Amino acid sequence: MVASAVVIPGHAFLGFYLDAQHKTVAFLETTMLNAPGNPYRNVKPSQFGDSIARLFQADARVRQSAQLFDRAIADATNKYNSNLQSLRNRAPGYRAIDVAQLRGLGVQPINH
């Protein structure tokens, strides 16, 4: 999987491929994942508890978290599409930068 930081003026979000052929791309607004609406923001799920909840689709926190993830995908996709022309034209302040290259330069994620 190849991932890119999609940079637009004043912001960045994640772009990544869903397939090995690099034909299907998705985008994720990672800042939304740490939003107060995320039920796992301060308490991480246990692997066992999360697996059981997914199996029976009984845990409201899992559903809420999945809905937040879907919104984060939709939000980033909208941002990408609304900035696509500037990204294609490589306008100042608009870039898709390979995450592996950023790591090679020493850029690391912010840990909360």
Residue pairs with C-beta under 8 A, 6 or more apart in sequence:
1 16
1 17
2 16
2 17
2 22
2 98
2 99
2 100
3 14
3 15
3 16
3 17
3 98
3 99
3 100
4 14
4 15
4 16
4 96
4 97
4 98
4 99
5 12
5 13
5 14
5 15
5 96
5 97
5 99
5 102
6 12
6 13
6 14
6 15
6 27
6 76
6 79
6 80
6 87
6 95
6 96
7 93
7 94
7 95
7 96
7 97
8 79
8 83
8 86
8 87
8 93
8 94
9 93
9 94
11 79
13 27
13 28
13 29
13 30
13 31
13 76
13 79
13 80
14 27
14 28
14 29
14 30
14 76
14 99
15 25
15 26
15 27
15 28
15 76
15 80
15 96
16 25
16 26
16 27
16 28
17 23
17 24
17 25
17 26
18 24
18 25
18 26
26 73
26 77
27 73
27 76
27 77
27 79
27 80
28 72
28 73
28 76
29 72
29 73
29 75
29 76
29 79
30 72
32 68
32 71
32 72
32 75
33 68
33 69
33 72
34 41
34 112
35 41
35 68
37 64
37 68
38 64
38 65
38 68
39 60
39 61
39 64
39 65
40 61
40 65
45 53
45 61
45 62
49 59
50 59
50 62
52 59
53 59
53 61
53 62
54 62
57 63
80 87
83 94
86 93
86 94
87 94
87 95
87 96
